Amino acid sequence: SFDPHLMELKQHYEHLAYIATFPCRTPQPRVIPVHKLFSQSELQGKAYFPDVTVLHRCDDATGCCTEGRRCDPIHTDSLRLPFKVTFLEDIEHHRKGSWLMEHHFFENHTECACNSGIDPRR
């Protein structure tokens, strides 16, 4: 005879098995706008191009951890990325409309692991 509870349990285990295929291990690419990377004073009167970049991140959307733990970076690299900065107004010795190339360093996550929620790096 057909048992509806067995069907529900089967679907439940399939759901658990699917979730388990997304472990907290490989950082995921994230599009990050420059206004989240630079301070307001760095952005004032300037236009950055590109106005976004892509960095790899370990976070709650990267992979699954057991309850009470979170997906945090355990290894990182420093990336040096170029941005063309156009001045929207006269700033110091830069004329409005002039531009220059700035290079900035950003932390790129290279490996993730589940941590207890207490980050020893902070």
Jmol script that loads the backbone (N, CA, C; Angstrom):
load data "model"
ATOM      1  N   SER A   1       0.838  -1.201   0.000  1.00  0.00           N
ATOM      2  CA  SER A   1       0.000   0.000   0.000  1.00  0.00           C
ATOM      3  C   SER A   1       0.870   1.248   0.000  1.00  0.00           C
ATOM      4  N   PHE A   2       0.354   2.293  -0.577  1.00  0.00           N
ATOM      5  CA  PHE A   2       1.079   3.566  -0.708  1.00  0.00           C
ATOM      6  C   PHE A   2       1.018   4.330   0.610  1.00  0.00           C
ATOM      7  N   ASP A   3       2.166   4.754   1.110  1.00  0.00           N
ATOM      8  CA  ASP A   3       2.224   5.535   2.358  1.00  0.00           C
ATOM      9  C   ASP A   3       2.646   6.963   2.021  1.00  0.00           C
ATOM     10  N   PRO A   4       1.729   7.948   2.187  1.00  0.00           N
ATOM     11  CA  PRO A   4       2.084   9.334   1.850  1.00  0.00           C
ATOM     12  C   PRO A   4       3.237   9.876   2.700  1.00  0.00           C
ATOM     13  N   HIS A   5       3.383   9.356   3.918  1.00  0.00           N
ATOM     14  CA  HIS A   5       4.484   9.829   4.775  1.00  0.00           C
ATOM     15  C   HIS A   5       5.843   9.415   4.212  1.00  0.00           C
ATOM     16  N   LEU A   6       5.884   8.215   3.625  1.00  0.00           N
ATOM     17  CA  LEU A   6       7.140   7.770   3.017  1.00  0.00           C
ATOM     18  C   LEU A   6       7.510   8.655   1.835  1.00  0.00           C
ATOM     19  N   MET A   7       6.515   9.057   1.042  1.00  0.00           N
ATOM     20  CA  MET A   7       6.762   9.950  -0.092  1.00  0.00           C
ATOM     21  C   MET A   7       7.286  11.299   0.412  1.00  0.00           C
ATOM     22  N   GLU A   8       6.670  11.822   1.483  1.00  0.00           N
ATOM     23  CA  GLU A   8       7.127  13.099   2.053  1.00  0.00           C
ATOM     24  C   GLU A   8       8.550  12.983   2.583  1.00  0.00           C
ATOM     25  N   LEU A   9       8.844  11.878   3.273  1.00  0.00           N
ATOM     26  CA  LEU A   9      10.200  11.670   3.794  1.00  0.00           C
ATOM     27  C   LEU A   9      11.208  11.569   2.660  1.00  0.00           C
ATOM     28  N   LYS A  10      10.840  10.881   1.588  1.00  0.00           N
ATOM     29  CA  LYS A  10      11.728  10.760   0.429  1.00  0.00           C
ATOM     30  C   LYS A  10      12.031  12.143  -0.148  1.00  0.00           C
ATOM     31  N   GLN A  11      11.001  12.968  -0.306  1.00  0.00           N
ATOM     32  CA  GLN A  11      11.201  14.323  -0.825  1.00  0.00           C
ATOM     33  C   GLN A  11      12.071  15.150   0.126  1.00  0.00           C
ATOM     34  N   HIS A  12      11.858  14.948   1.422  1.00  0.00           N
ATOM     35  CA  HIS A  12      12.648  15.661   2.430  1.00  0.00           C
ATOM     36  C   HIS A  12      14.126  15.285   2.313  1.00  0.00           C
ATOM     37  N   TYR A  13      14.420  13.997   2.190  1.00  0.00           N
ATOM     38  CA  TYR A  13      15.811  13.551   2.063  1.00  0.00           C
ATOM     39  C   TYR A  13      16.435  14.009   0.749  1.00  0.00           C
ATOM     40  N   GLU A  14      15.640  14.052  -0.318  1.00  0.00           N
ATOM     41  CA  GLU A  14      16.147  14.582  -1.589  1.00  0.00           C
ATOM     42  C   GLU A  14      16.516  16.060  -1.446  1.00  0.00           C
ATOM     43  N   HIS A  15      15.691  16.789  -0.706  1.00  0.00           N
ATOM     44  CA  HIS A  15      15.978  18.203  -0.447  1.00  0.00           C
ATOM     45  C   HIS A  15      17.288  18.340   0.336  1.00  0.00           C
ATOM     46  N   LEU A  16      17.442  17.538   1.391  1.00  0.00           N
ATOM     47  CA  LEU A  16      18.678  17.565   2.190  1.00  0.00           C
ATOM     48  C   LEU A  16      19.893  17.194   1.339  1.00  0.00           C
ATOM     49  N   ALA A  17      19.738  16.195   0.481  1.00  0.00           N
ATOM     50  CA  ALA A  17      20.853  15.766  -0.373  1.00  0.00           C
ATOM     51  C   ALA A  17      21.233  16.876  -1.352  1.00  0.00           C
ATOM     52  N   TYR A  18      20.238  17.582  -1.873  1.00  0.00           N
ATOM     53  CA  TYR A  18      20.511  18.682  -2.802  1.00  0.00           C
ATOM     54  C   TYR A  18      21.273  19.800  -2.092  1.00  0.00           C
ATOM     55  N   ILE A  19      20.819  20.181  -0.903  1.00  0.00           N
ATOM     56  CA  ILE A  19      21.494  21.230  -0.127  1.00  0.00           C
ATOM     57  C   ILE A  19      22.948  20.842   0.155  1.00  0.00           C
ATOM     58  N   ALA A  20      23.173  19.556   0.426  1.00  0.00           N
ATOM     59  CA  ALA A  20      24.523  19.079   0.744  1.00  0.00           C
ATOM     60  C   ALA A  20      25.481  19.219  -0.435  1.00  0.00           C
ATOM     61  N   THR A  21      24.947  19.419  -1.647  1.00  0.00           N
ATOM     62  CA  THR A  21      25.826  19.608  -2.808  1.00  0.00           C
ATOM     63  C   THR A  21      26.366  21.036  -2.878  1.00  0.00           C
ATOM     64  N   PHE A  22      25.992  21.888  -1.917  1.00  0.00           N
ATOM     65  CA  PHE A  22      26.469  23.270  -1.858  1.00  0.00           C
ATOM     66  C   PHE A  22      27.227  23.507  -0.554  1.00  0.00           C
ATOM     67  N   PRO A  23      28.391  22.871  -0.401  1.00  0.00           N
ATOM     68  CA  PRO A  23      29.150  23.060   0.836  1.00  0.00           C
ATOM     69  C   PRO A  23      29.823  24.431   0.866  1.00  0.00           C
ATOM     70  N   CYS A  24      30.131  24.862   2.053  1.00  0.00           N
ATOM     71  CA  CYS A  24      30.879  26.109   2.248  1.00  0.00           C
ATOM     72  C   CYS A  24      32.346  25.797   1.985  1.00  0.00           C
ATOM     73  N   ARG A  25      32.790  25.970   0.732  1.00  0.00           N
ATOM     74  CA  ARG A  25      34.182  25.672   0.396  1.00  0.00           C
ATOM     75  C   ARG A  25      34.734  26.626  -0.655  1.00  0.00           C
ATOM     76  N   THR A  26      34.003  26.774  -1.768  1.00  0.00           N
ATOM     77  CA  THR A  26      34.500  27.566  -2.893  1.00  0.00           C
ATOM     78  C   THR A  26      33.864  28.952  -2.887  1.00  0.00           C
ATOM     79  N   PRO A  27      34.670  30.009  -2.778  1.00  0.00           N
ATOM     80  CA  PRO A  27      34.112  31.368  -2.815  1.00  0.00           C
ATOM     81  C   PRO A  27      33.388  31.632  -4.132  1.00  0.00           C
ATOM     82  N   GLN A  28      32.340  32.428  -4.059  1.00  0.00           N
ATOM     83  CA  GLN A  28      31.520  32.736  -5.227  1.00  0.00           C
ATOM     84  C   GLN A  28      31.783  34.161  -5.696  1.00  0.00           C
ATOM     85  N   PRO A  29      31.747  34.387  -7.023  1.00  0.00           N
ATOM     86  CA  PRO A  29      31.946  35.751  -7.519  1.00  0.00           C
ATOM     87  C   PRO A  29      30.763  36.641  -7.147  1.00  0.00           C
ATOM     88  N   ARG A  30      31.073  37.868  -6.742  1.00  0.00           N
ATOM     89  CA  ARG A  30      30.051  38.854  -6.394  1.00  0.00           C
ATOM     90  C   ARG A  30      30.369  40.156  -7.117  1.00  0.00           C
ATOM     91  N   VAL A  31      29.353  40.761  -7.710  1.00  0.00           N
ATOM     92  CA  VAL A  31      29.505  42.084  -8.317  1.00  0.00           C
ATOM     93  C   VAL A  31      29.359  43.102  -7.192  1.00  0.00           C
ATOM     94  N   ILE A  32      30.398  43.931  -7.002  1.00  0.00           N
ATOM     95  CA  ILE A  32      30.408  44.895  -5.901  1.00  0.00           C
ATOM     96  C   ILE A  32      30.581  46.295  -6.474  1.00  0.00           C
ATOM     97  N   PRO A  33      29.624  47.203  -6.187  1.00  0.00           N
ATOM     98  CA  PRO A  33      29.739  48.581  -6.691  1.00  0.00           C
ATOM     99  C   PRO A  33      30.833  49.349  -5.951  1.00  0.00           C
ATOM    100  N   VAL A  34      31.452  50.303  -6.656  1.00  0.00           N
ATOM    101  CA  VAL A  34      32.564  51.042  -6.044  1.00  0.00           C
ATOM    102  C   VAL A  34      32.130  51.800  -4.794  1.00  0.00           C
ATOM    103  N   HIS A  35      30.863  52.207  -4.715  1.00  0.00           N
ATOM    104  CA  HIS A  35      30.449  52.959  -3.524  1.00  0.00           C
ATOM    105  C   HIS A  35      30.489  52.100  -2.263  1.00  0.00           C
ATOM    106  N   LYS A  36      30.607  50.775  -2.422  1.00  0.00           N
ATOM    107  CA  LYS A  36      30.784  49.905  -1.259  1.00  0.00           C
ATOM    108  C   LYS A  36      32.261  49.608  -0.999  1.00  0.00           C
ATOM    109  N   LEU A  37      33.129  49.970  -1.945  1.00  0.00           N
ATOM    110  CA  LEU A  37      34.557  49.683  -1.816  1.00  0.00           C
ATOM    111  C   LEU A  37      35.361  50.889  -1.346  1.00  0.00           C
ATOM    112  N   PHE A  38      34.870  52.089  -1.658  1.00  0.00           N
ATOM    113  CA  PHE A  38      35.612  53.312  -1.354  1.00  0.00           C
ATOM    114  C   PHE A  38      34.835  54.173  -0.373  1.00  0.00           C
ATOM    115  N   SER A  39      35.565  54.988   0.372  1.00  0.00           N
ATOM    116  CA  SER A  39      34.927  55.899   1.323  1.00  0.00           C
ATOM    117  C   SER A  39      34.248  57.038   0.571  1.00  0.00           C
ATOM    118  N   GLN A  40      33.346  57.720   1.255  1.00  0.00           N
ATOM    119  CA  GLN A  40      32.634  58.844   0.652  1.00  0.00           C
ATOM    120  C   GLN A  40      33.616  59.920   0.204  1.00  0.00           C
ATOM    121  N   SER A  41      34.680  60.146   0.986  1.00  0.00           N
ATOM    122  CA  SER A  41      35.656  61.180   0.615  1.00  0.00           C
ATOM    123  C   SER A  41      36.444  60.781  -0.639  1.00  0.00           C
ATOM    124  N   GLU A  42      36.704  59.483  -0.824  1.00  0.00           N
ATOM    125  CA  GLU A  42      37.388  59.018  -2.039  1.00  0.00           C
ATOM    126  C   GLU A  42      36.498  59.178  -3.272  1.00  0.00           C
ATOM    127  N   LEU A  43      35.194  59.075  -3.086  1.00  0.00           N
ATOM    128  CA  LEU A  43      34.246  59.134  -4.206  1.00  0.00           C
ATOM    129  C   LEU A  43      33.845  60.560  -4.561  1.00  0.00           C
ATOM    130  N   GLN A  44      33.999  61.479  -3.613  1.00  0.00           N
ATOM    131  CA  GLN A  44      33.515  62.853  -3.773  1.00  0.00           C
ATOM    132  C   GLN A  44      34.125  63.536  -4.999  1.00  0.00           C
ATOM    133  N   GLY A  45      33.272  63.971  -5.923  1.00  0.00           N
ATOM    134  CA  GLY A  45      33.725  64.728  -7.086  1.00  0.00           C
ATOM    135  C   GLY A  45      34.443  63.913  -8.139  1.00  0.00           C
ATOM    136  N   LYS A  46      34.324  62.586  -8.063  1.00  0.00           N
ATOM    137  CA  LYS A  46      35.026  61.711  -9.004  1.00  0.00           C
ATOM    138  C   LYS A  46      34.063  60.678  -9.575  1.00  0.00           C
ATOM    139  N   ALA A  47      34.378  60.196 -10.766  1.00  0.00           N
ATOM    140  CA  ALA A  47      33.646  59.076 -11.365  1.00  0.00           C
ATOM    141  C   ALA A  47      34.645  57.949 -11.601  1.00  0.00           C
ATOM    142  N   TYR A  48      34.348  56.778 -11.074  1.00  0.00           N
ATOM    143  CA  TYR A  48      35.208  55.607 -11.234  1.00  0.00           C
ATOM    144  C   TYR A  48      34.689  54.751 -12.380  1.00  0.00           C
ATOM    145  N   PHE A  49      35.628  54.287 -13.235  1.00  0.00           N
ATOM    146  CA  PHE A  49      35.265  53.375 -14.310  1.00  0.00           C
ATOM    147  C   PHE A  49      36.246  52.213 -14.322  1.00  0.00           C
ATOM    148  N   PRO A  50      35.783  50.983 -14.208  1.00  0.00           N
ATOM    149  CA  PRO A  50      34.375  50.622 -14.085  1.00  0.00           C
ATOM    150  C   PRO A  50      33.808  51.050 -12.726  1.00  0.00           C
ATOM    151  N   ASP A  51      32.479  51.120 -12.639  1.00  0.00           N
ATOM    152  CA  ASP A  51      31.871  51.522 -11.367  1.00  0.00           C
ATOM    153  C   ASP A  51      31.457  50.320 -10.522  1.00  0.00           C
ATOM    154  N   VAL A  52      31.887  49.128 -10.968  1.00  0.00           N
ATOM    155  CA  VAL A  52      31.725  47.893 -10.192  1.00  0.00           C
ATOM    156  C   VAL A  52      32.985  47.066 -10.400  1.00  0.00           C
ATOM    157  N   THR A  53      33.180  46.064  -9.546  1.00  0.00           N
ATOM    158  CA  THR A  53      34.193  45.052  -9.806  1.00  0.00           C
ATOM    159  C   THR A  53      33.636  43.721  -9.340  1.00  0.00           C
ATOM    160  N   VAL A  54      34.354  42.646  -9.623  1.00  0.00           N
ATOM    161  CA  VAL A  54      33.925  41.318  -9.197  1.00  0.00           C
ATOM    162  C   VAL A  54      34.993  40.762  -8.263  1.00  0.00           C
ATOM    163  N   LEU A  55      34.572  40.434  -7.049  1.00  0.00           N
ATOM    164  CA  LEU A  55      35.447  39.810  -6.063  1.00  0.00           C
ATOM    165  C   LEU A  55      34.788  38.519  -5.594  1.00  0.00           C
ATOM    166  N   HIS A  56      35.606  37.537  -5.257  1.00  0.00           N
ATOM    167  CA  HIS A  56      35.074  36.277  -4.740  1.00  0.00           C
ATOM    168  C   HIS A  56      34.851  36.411  -3.242  1.00  0.00           C
ATOM    169  N   ARG A  57      33.726  35.879  -2.777  1.00  0.00           N
ATOM    170  CA  ARG A  57      33.325  36.044  -1.390  1.00  0.00           C
ATOM    171  C   ARG A  57      32.830  34.734  -0.782  1.00  0.00           C
ATOM    172  N   CYS A  58      33.110  34.595   0.511  1.00  0.00           N
ATOM    173  CA  CYS A  58      32.514  33.561   1.352  1.00  0.00           C
ATOM    174  C   CYS A  58      31.461  34.272   2.199  1.00  0.00           C
ATOM    175  N   ASP A  59      30.218  33.822   2.124  1.00  0.00           N
ATOM    176  CA  ASP A  59      29.159  34.418   2.932  1.00  0.00           C
ATOM    177  C   ASP A  59      27.998  33.432   3.022  1.00  0.00           C
ATOM    178  N   ASP A  60      26.897  33.878   3.613  1.00  0.00           N
ATOM    179  CA  ASP A  60      25.750  32.985   3.814  1.00  0.00           C
ATOM    180  C   ASP A  60      25.200  32.427   2.510  1.00  0.00           C
ATOM    181  N   ALA A  61      25.413  33.132   1.395  1.00  0.00           N
ATOM    182  CA  ALA A  61      24.891  32.669   0.110  1.00  0.00           C
ATOM    183  C   ALA A  61      25.903  31.811  -0.651  1.00  0.00           C
ATOM    184  N   THR A  62      27.103  31.618  -0.089  1.00  0.00           N
ATOM    185  CA  THR A  62      28.153  30.853  -0.767  1.00  0.00           C
ATOM    186  C   THR A  62      27.944  29.355  -0.616  1.00  0.00           C
ATOM    187  N   GLY A  63      27.636  28.928   0.606  1.00  0.00           N
ATOM    188  CA  GLY A  63      27.480  27.507   0.872  1.00  0.00           C
ATOM    189  C   GLY A  63      26.843  27.276   2.218  1.00  0.00           C
ATOM    190  N   CYS A  64      26.513  26.020   2.477  1.00  0.00           N
ATOM    191  CA  CYS A  64      25.748  25.668   3.669  1.00  0.00           C
ATOM    192  C   CYS A  64      26.652  25.289   4.829  1.00  0.00           C
ATOM    193  N   CYS A  65      26.263  25.765   6.001  1.00  0.00           N
ATOM    194  CA  CYS A  65      26.886  25.377   7.264  1.00  0.00           C
ATOM    195  C   CYS A  65      25.773  24.933   8.209  1.00  0.00           C
ATOM    196  N   THR A  66      26.146  24.173   9.228  1.00  0.00           N
ATOM    197  CA  THR A  66      25.149  23.796  10.222  1.00  0.00           C
ATOM    198  C   THR A  66      24.731  25.031  11.007  1.00  0.00           C
ATOM    199  N   GLU A  67      23.583  24.945  11.648  1.00  0.00           N
ATOM    200  CA  GLU A  67      23.028  26.087  12.364  1.00  0.00           C
ATOM    201  C   GLU A  67      24.012  26.610  13.412  1.00  0.00           C
ATOM    202  N   GLY A  68      24.106  27.929  13.508  1.00  0.00           N
ATOM    203  CA  GLY A  68      25.008  28.542  14.474  1.00  0.00           C
ATOM    204  C   GLY A  68      26.411  28.759  13.932  1.00  0.00           C
ATOM    205  N   ARG A  69      26.669  28.270  12.733  1.00  0.00           N
ATOM    206  CA  ARG A  69      27.981  28.487  12.101  1.00  0.00           C
ATOM    207  C   ARG A  69      27.765  29.258  10.821  1.00  0.00           C
ATOM    208  N   ARG A  70      28.822  29.914  10.356  1.00  0.00           N
ATOM    209  CA  ARG A  70      28.672  30.674   9.113  1.00  0.00           C
ATOM    210  C   ARG A  70      29.858  30.414   8.190  1.00  0.00           C
ATOM    211  N   CYS A  71      29.629  30.672   6.927  1.00  0.00           N
ATOM    212  CA  CYS A  71      30.627  30.434   5.887  1.00  0.00           C
ATOM    213  C   CYS A  71      31.557  31.650   5.822  1.00  0.00           C
ATOM    214  N   ASP A  72      32.787  31.472   6.280  1.00  0.00           N
ATOM    215  CA  ASP A  72      33.770  32.552   6.356  1.00  0.00           C
ATOM    216  C   ASP A  72      35.007  32.209   5.527  1.00  0.00           C
ATOM    217  N   PRO A  73      35.766  33.234   5.117  1.00  0.00           N
ATOM    218  CA  PRO A  73      37.014  32.957   4.396  1.00  0.00           C
ATOM    219  C   PRO A  73      38.078  32.391   5.333  1.00  0.00           C
ATOM    220  N   ILE A  74      38.804  31.376   4.860  1.00  0.00           N
ATOM    221  CA  ILE A  74      39.961  30.883   5.617  1.00  0.00           C
ATOM    222  C   ILE A  74      41.260  31.169   4.868  1.00  0.00           C
ATOM    223  N   HIS A  75      41.160  31.451   3.563  1.00  0.00           N
ATOM    224  CA  HIS A  75      42.318  31.904   2.785  1.00  0.00           C
ATOM    225  C   HIS A  75      41.888  33.063   1.898  1.00  0.00           C
ATOM    226  N   THR A  76      42.774  34.052   1.770  1.00  0.00           N
ATOM    227  CA  THR A  76      42.494  35.211   0.918  1.00  0.00           C
ATOM    228  C   THR A  76      43.742  35.580   0.125  1.00  0.00           C
ATOM    229  N   ASP A  77      43.530  36.287  -0.960  1.00  0.00           N
ATOM    230  CA  ASP A  77      44.603  36.876  -1.763  1.00  0.00           C
ATOM    231  C   ASP A  77      44.334  38.364  -1.874  1.00  0.00           C
ATOM    232  N   SER A  78      45.368  39.113  -2.186  1.00  0.00           N
ATOM    233  CA  SER A  78      45.208  40.535  -2.456  1.00  0.00           C
ATOM    234  C   SER A  78      45.223  40.743  -3.966  1.00  0.00           C
ATOM    235  N   LEU A  79      44.181  41.400  -4.477  1.00  0.00           N
ATOM    236  CA  LEU A  79      44.086  41.698  -5.908  1.00  0.00           C
ATOM    237  C   LEU A  79      44.357  43.174  -6.135  1.00  0.00           C
ATOM    238  N   ARG A  80      45.169  43.487  -7.146  1.00  0.00           N
ATOM    239  CA  ARG A  80      45.432  44.883  -7.524  1.00  0.00           C
ATOM    240  C   ARG A  80      44.658  45.157  -8.803  1.00  0.00           C
ATOM    241  N   LEU A  81      43.694  46.093  -8.710  1.00  0.00           N
ATOM    242  CA  LEU A  81      42.803  46.353  -9.839  1.00  0.00           C
ATOM    243  C   LEU A  81      42.871  47.817 -10.266  1.00  0.00           C
ATOM    244  N   PRO A  82      42.878  48.073 -11.591  1.00  0.00           N
ATOM    245  CA  PRO A  82      42.936  49.447 -12.098  1.00  0.00           C
ATOM    246  C   PRO A  82      41.540  50.053 -12.267  1.00  0.00           C
ATOM    247  N   PHE A  83      41.435  51.334 -11.926  1.00  0.00           N
ATOM    248  CA  PHE A  83      40.211  52.107 -12.146  1.00  0.00           C
ATOM    249  C   PHE A  83      40.587  53.425 -12.803  1.00  0.00           C
ATOM    250  N   LYS A  84      39.861  53.799 -13.852  1.00  0.00           N
ATOM    251  CA  LYS A  84      40.031  55.116 -14.462  1.00  0.00           C
ATOM    252  C   LYS A  84      39.163  56.085 -13.658  1.00  0.00           C
ATOM    253  N   VAL A  85      39.792  57.116 -13.114  1.00  0.00           N
ATOM    254  CA  VAL A  85      39.091  58.089 -12.280  1.00  0.00           C
ATOM    255  C   VAL A  85      39.015  59.414 -13.028  1.00  0.00           C
ATOM    256  N   THR A  86      37.795  59.856 -13.304  1.00  0.00           N
ATOM    257  CA  THR A  86      37.563  61.141 -13.968  1.00  0.00           C
ATOM    258  C   THR A  86      37.105  62.148 -12.920  1.00  0.00           C
ATOM    259  N   PHE A  87      37.696  63.335 -12.963  1.00  0.00           N
ATOM    260  CA  PHE A  87      37.350  64.375 -11.990  1.00  0.00           C
ATOM    261  C   PHE A  87      36.134  65.149 -12.479  1.00  0.00           C
ATOM    262  N   LEU A  88      35.111  65.195 -11.648  1.00  0.00           N
ATOM    263  CA  LEU A  88      33.856  65.863 -11.991  1.00  0.00           C
ATOM    264  C   LEU A  88      33.879  67.332 -11.595  1.00  0.00           C
ATOM    265  N   GLU A  89      34.917  67.721 -10.870  1.00  0.00           N
ATOM    266  CA  GLU A  89      35.111  69.111 -10.443  1.00  0.00           C
ATOM    267  C   GLU A  89      36.605  69.309 -10.212  1.00  0.00           C
ATOM    268  N   ASP A  90      37.037  70.558 -10.067  1.00  0.00           N
ATOM    269  CA  ASP A  90      38.447  70.824  -9.763  1.00  0.00           C
ATOM    270  C   ASP A  90      38.742  70.319  -8.352  1.00  0.00           C
ATOM    271  N   ILE A  91      39.703  69.408  -8.232  1.00  0.00           N
ATOM    272  CA  ILE A  91      40.096  68.868  -6.926  1.00  0.00           C
ATOM    273  C   ILE A  91      41.610  68.957  -6.835  1.00  0.00           C
ATOM    274  N   GLU A  92      42.083  69.711  -5.854  1.00  0.00           N
ATOM    275  CA  GLU A  92      43.509  69.938  -5.661  1.00  0.00           C
ATOM    276  C   GLU A  92      44.126  70.362  -6.993  1.00  0.00           C
ATOM    277  N   HIS A  93      45.113  69.636  -7.509  1.00  0.00           N
ATOM    278  CA  HIS A  93      45.762  70.045  -8.762  1.00  0.00           C
ATOM    279  C   HIS A  93      45.147  69.364  -9.987  1.00  0.00           C
ATOM    280  N   HIS A  94      43.993  68.717  -9.821  1.00  0.00           N
ATOM    281  CA  HIS A  94      43.321  68.052 -10.948  1.00  0.00           C
ATOM    282  C   HIS A  94      42.179  68.928 -11.458  1.00  0.00           C
ATOM    283  N   ARG A  95      42.165  69.158 -12.768  1.00  0.00           N
ATOM    284  CA  ARG A  95      41.117  69.965 -13.391  1.00  0.00           C
ATOM    285  C   ARG A  95      39.886  69.107 -13.660  1.00  0.00           C
ATOM    286  N   LYS A  96      38.735  69.752 -13.615  1.00  0.00           N
ATOM    287  CA  LYS A  96      37.484  69.082 -13.969  1.00  0.00           C
ATOM    288  C   LYS A  96      37.614  68.500 -15.379  1.00  0.00           C
ATOM    289  N   GLY A  97      37.211  67.228 -15.546  1.00  0.00           N
ATOM    290  CA  GLY A  97      37.279  66.567 -16.847  1.00  0.00           C
ATOM    291  C   GLY A  97      38.565  65.795 -17.065  1.00  0.00           C
ATOM    292  N   SER A  98      39.596  66.074 -16.267  1.00  0.00           N
ATOM    293  CA  SER A  98      40.837  65.301 -16.403  1.00  0.00           C
ATOM    294  C   SER A  98      40.637  63.926 -15.753  1.00  0.00           C
ATOM    295  N   TRP A  99      41.546  63.010 -16.060  1.00  0.00           N
ATOM    296  CA  TRP A  99      41.421  61.675 -15.487  1.00  0.00           C
ATOM    297  C   TRP A  99      42.799  61.099 -15.202  1.00  0.00           C
ATOM    298  N   LEU A 100      42.814  60.071 -14.394  1.00  0.00           N
ATOM    299  CA  LEU A 100      44.041  59.327 -14.120  1.00  0.00           C
ATOM    300  C   LEU A 100      43.673  57.890 -13.810  1.00  0.00           C
ATOM    301  N   MET A 101      44.686  57.035 -13.851  1.00  0.00           N
ATOM    302  CA  MET A 101      44.483  55.623 -13.549  1.00  0.00           C
ATOM    303  C   MET A 101      44.912  55.397 -12.104  1.00  0.00           C
ATOM    304  N   GLU A 102      44.017  54.846 -11.299  1.00  0.00           N
ATOM    305  CA  GLU A 102      44.339  54.489  -9.913  1.00  0.00           C
ATOM    306  C   GLU A 102      44.312  52.971  -9.802  1.00  0.00           C
ATOM    307  N   HIS A 103      45.249  52.447  -9.023  1.00  0.00           N
ATOM    308  CA  HIS A 103      45.261  51.014  -8.732  1.00  0.00           C
ATOM    309  C   HIS A 103      44.929  50.838  -7.258  1.00  0.00           C
ATOM    310  N   HIS A 104      44.014  49.922  -6.973  1.00  0.00           N
ATOM    311  CA  HIS A 104      43.595  49.668  -5.597  1.00  0.00           C
ATOM    312  C   HIS A 104      43.723  48.182  -5.298  1.00  0.00           C
ATOM    313  N   PHE A 105      44.027  47.890  -4.042  1.00  0.00           N
ATOM    314  CA  PHE A 105      44.134  46.508  -3.582  1.00  0.00           C
ATOM    315  C   PHE A 105      42.842  46.105  -2.885  1.00  0.00           C
ATOM    316  N   PHE A 106      42.372  44.895  -3.197  1.00  0.00           N
ATOM    317  CA  PHE A 106      41.163  44.371  -2.580  1.00  0.00           C
ATOM    318  C   PHE A 106      41.412  42.947  -2.119  1.00  0.00           C
ATOM    319  N   GLU A 107      40.738  42.574  -1.049  1.00  0.00           N
ATOM    320  CA  GLU A 107      40.824  41.209  -0.543  1.00  0.00           C
ATOM    321  C   GLU A 107      39.895  40.315  -1.358  1.00  0.00           C
ATOM    322  N   ASN A 108      40.455  39.255  -1.915  1.00  0.00           N
ATOM    323  CA  ASN A 108      39.697  38.270  -2.676  1.00  0.00           C
ATOM    324  C   ASN A 108      39.723  36.966  -1.886  1.00  0.00           C
ATOM    325  N   HIS A 109      38.561  36.433  -1.553  1.00  0.00           N
ATOM    326  CA  HIS A 109      38.510  35.180  -0.798  1.00  0.00           C
ATOM    327  C   HIS A 109      38.857  34.026  -1.737  1.00  0.00           C
ATOM    328  N   THR A 110      39.695  33.103  -1.274  1.00  0.00           N
ATOM    329  CA  THR A 110      40.109  31.975  -2.115  1.00  0.00           C
ATOM    330  C   THR A 110      39.666  30.622  -1.566  1.00  0.00           C
ATOM    331  N   GLU A 111      39.295  30.563  -0.274  1.00  0.00           N
ATOM    332  CA  GLU A 111      38.765  29.316   0.296  1.00  0.00           C
ATOM    333  C   GLU A 111      37.885  29.650   1.489  1.00  0.00           C
ATOM    334  N   CYS A 112      36.794  28.884   1.618  1.00  0.00           N
ATOM    335  CA  CYS A 112      35.822  29.115   2.689  1.00  0.00           C
ATOM    336  C   CYS A 112      35.743  27.897   3.605  1.00  0.00           C
ATOM    337  N   ALA A 113      35.278  28.138   4.833  1.00  0.00           N
ATOM    338  CA  ALA A 113      34.976  27.054   5.769  1.00  0.00           C
ATOM    339  C   ALA A 113      33.927  27.543   6.756  1.00  0.00           C
ATOM    340  N   CYS A 114      33.230  26.587   7.359  1.00  0.00           N
ATOM    341  CA  CYS A 114      32.229  26.926   8.372  1.00  0.00           C
ATOM    342  C   CYS A 114      32.932  27.244   9.686  1.00  0.00           C
ATOM    343  N   ASN A 115      32.617  28.414  10.231  1.00  0.00           N
ATOM    344  CA  ASN A 115      33.183  28.843  11.510  1.00  0.00           C
ATOM    345  C   ASN A 115      32.072  29.043  12.519  1.00  0.00           C
ATOM    346  N   SER A 116      32.465  29.112  13.778  1.00  0.00           N
ATOM    347  CA  SER A 116      31.494  29.189  14.869  1.00  0.00           C
ATOM    348  C   SER A 116      30.769  30.517  14.935  1.00  0.00           C
ATOM    349  N   GLY A 117      31.175  31.476  14.127  1.00  0.00           N
ATOM    350  CA  GLY A 117      30.556  32.793  14.199  1.00  0.00           C
ATOM    351  C   GLY A 117      31.452  33.793  14.889  1.00  0.00           C
ATOM    352  N   ILE A 118      32.501  33.321  15.553  1.00  0.00           N
ATOM    353  CA  ILE A 118      33.485  34.216  16.154  1.00  0.00           C
ATOM    354  C   ILE A 118      34.674  34.255  15.206  1.00  0.00           C
ATOM    355  N   ASP A 119      34.879  35.390  14.568  1.00  0.00           N
ATOM    356  CA  ASP A 119      35.940  35.521  13.564  1.00  0.00           C
ATOM    357  C   ASP A 119      37.230  35.946  14.258  1.00  0.00           C
ATOM    358  N   PRO A 120      38.247  35.084  14.296  1.00  0.00           N
ATOM    359  CA  PRO A 120      39.496  35.424  14.995  1.00  0.00           C
ATOM    360  C   PRO A 120      40.268  36.559  14.338  1.00  0.00           C
ATOM    361  N   ARG A 121      39.948  36.878  13.078  1.00  0.00           N
ATOM    362  CA  ARG A 121      40.687  37.938  12.381  1.00  0.00           C
ATOM    363  C   ARG A 121      40.187  39.322  12.770  1.00  0.00           C
ATOM    364  N   ARG A 122      39.051  39.409  13.455  1.00  0.00           N
ATOM    365  CA  ARG A 122      38.495  40.731  13.775  1.00  0.00           C
ATOM    366  C   ARG A 122      38.899  41.158  15.162  1.00  0.00           C
TER     367      ARG A 122
END
end "model"
wireframe off; spacefill off
backbone 0.3
color backbone group
